[in-house]
Amino acid sequence: MVFLPAIFSILVAVAGWFYILHASRASSLKGFETDRDNRLRIRLRRTGGVLMIVLAVSFYSAYNLAGDPDRRWIALFCVILTLLLLPAILFLAYVDLRLTRKMRETFKHNNHP
């Protein structure tokens, strides 16, 4: 069971890396949404990707340092950081979904008289 936190952290980091690398693909939505919304969407996805990588490092560090009494404050900091990063990532995803909803409504309104 000691390998599960490492696997989870790697998967989260890979997902964050994917978000960073493929955030620019949202530029293909320029025809459907405003440039401002599109730039915001790209920035949100890149920021979310970075936060996911930091989350992976923080979670793995917290797990590995939890058993070391000399580094318990670092482990506590990593746990608190992990607990703060989770809602931050969820908030960024929520804003991205709101942008998608706004884009769909605009698209429906412009294509149906």
N, C-alpha and C positions, 0 to 999 in steps of 0.2 A: 504493500500500500504506500510505501514511501515514494514511489515513482509517480503517483497520481497528481500531486501538486506540480511536478515538473511538466508532465504532459499537458495539464490544464494551462499552465503558464505559457508553454510553447504555442498551444492553439490560440490563445488570446493574443499573443504577440504576432502570430502569423495573420490573424484577422485584422489587427491594427495595421500591419505592413500592407496588406491588401487594400485597406481603406486609403492609406496614403498614396499608394501607387496608382490606384484606379479612381481617385477623386476627380482627376481632370476629365474623365469620361463624361462627367455631368455637363461638360461644355456642349455636348451634343443636344442638350435640352434648350439651347439658346433660342431656338425658333418657337418654343412653347412657353417660355417664361421671360421675364425681364432680365436685363443684364445684371442688375443689382441683386435680384434673387438668385441668379445663377452663380455669381461670385460668392454670395453668402453660402450657398449650398456647397460649393467647392471648399471654402474655408472651414465650414462645419465638419465636413467629412475628413479633411486633413487633420484638424484639431482632434476629432474623435479618434482617429487612427493613432496619433501621438499619445493621447490619453490611454488608449488600450495597451500600448506598449509599456507605458509607465505602470499601468495596472498590473500587467504580467510580472514585471520586475518587482514591484512592491509586494504582490501576493507571494511570490516565490521567496523573496527575502524574509518576509514575515514568518513563513513556514519554517525556513531553515534556522532563523535566529531565535525562534520561540523557546527552544530547549536550552539555550545558552544563558545562564544567569548574569554573566558579565555584560551581555548585550541586550538585556530585556527592554531598555528604553528605546533602542533602535527598532527592536521588534514591535514595540507598542506604537512607535511612530509609523512604521510600515502598515500596521493594522488600521490605524486611523486614516492614513492616506488611502488605503484600499477602500475603506468605507466612504470616503469622500469622493473618490473617483467614480464609483459605481453610479451614484445619482447624477454626476456631471455628464457621464457618457450617455445615460438615459435621457437627460435633458437635451443634449445635442441631437440625439436620434429623434426625439419628439419634435424639435424645431424643423428637422429635415422632413419629417412626415407632414407637418403643417405646410411647409413649402410645396410638397407634392399635392396636397389637397387643394391649395390655392391655385396651383398650375392646372389641375384637372377642372376646377370650376371655371377658370378663365377660358380654358380650351372648349368646354361645353358651351359656355355663353357665347363665344365667338363663332362657333360652327353651327349652332342651332338658332335660327331667328325667332 
